[in-house]
C-alpha cells in the first residue's frame, strides 16, 4: 500500500470447469452433486461467477482495496 501497489487474492470455490470435470468428476461421477449439496448457494461455481470479482479488483474502482482475500464460493467457506 505504501508504494501504491494493490495486492488482493480471489479464492474461487469448487467450480464447474473442464479441468474439474476431467480430473475429478471422471474419477468420481457423484462428486459434483455431492459438492453442490454442501455449497449454500446450491451449485458449483462457474467461471463467469469469478470473473467479475477479478475485473473489479483490477479496476480503478478498487483503487483503495488492498490486502484482501475475496472468497467466491457460493458461501461454502462461510458455512
N, C-alpha and C positions, 0 to 999 in steps of 0.2 A: 504494500500500500504506500509506503514511504516513497517509492520510486514510481508511483502511478502505474503499477502493473497489477492487473486483476488476476487472481488465481482462484478458480472455483472448480468444483467437481460435480458432474452429473452421474448419479448411480442408478442405472436402469434396473428394474426388477426383471423377473423372467419374461422374456419376450418371444413372440412367435416369429422367428426368423428362419431363413433357410438353414443356417448353421444349427439352430436349436432342433429343427426337425431332423436333420441328417445325423447329428451326433447323439441326441438324447431320445427323441421320440422313436427313432428307428430301433433303438435298443429296448426301450420300454414304451410301447404304444399307449399305455394308460397315463403316462407322466403328465402330459398337457392337461388332461381333465383333472388329475389329482392336484396339480398346482392351481388351476383355476378355482377349485373349491376352497383353497385356503387364502386366496387373494380377496380382500374385502370388496374390491370392485367387481369381482366375479368372472374375470377373464384374464388371459395373458396380455401383456402389453404388445403394442405394435410399434414398429419404428416411427410411425407418424405421431405416436404419443410422446416420444422422447425428443424428437427433432425441435419442436417449439421451445423447449427448455434450453437447448443448446443455442438456438438462434437468439433467444432473449439474452442469455449470459454473454454472448459475443457482440451484442448490440450496444450502441451508445446509451440506450435506456438503462442498462445495467452498469453504467459507469461508476457508481458508488457501491456496487455489490462486490465484495471480495472476501475470500476466506470461507466460502460457504460450500456445504455439501448438500446437493439437491437430490432427494430420492424421488424417482419417477417410477413407482412400483405399484400403483393402484391401492396403496395403503398397506401393502404387505409388511414393510419394515416398521410400521406403527402398530400392527396387530399383535 
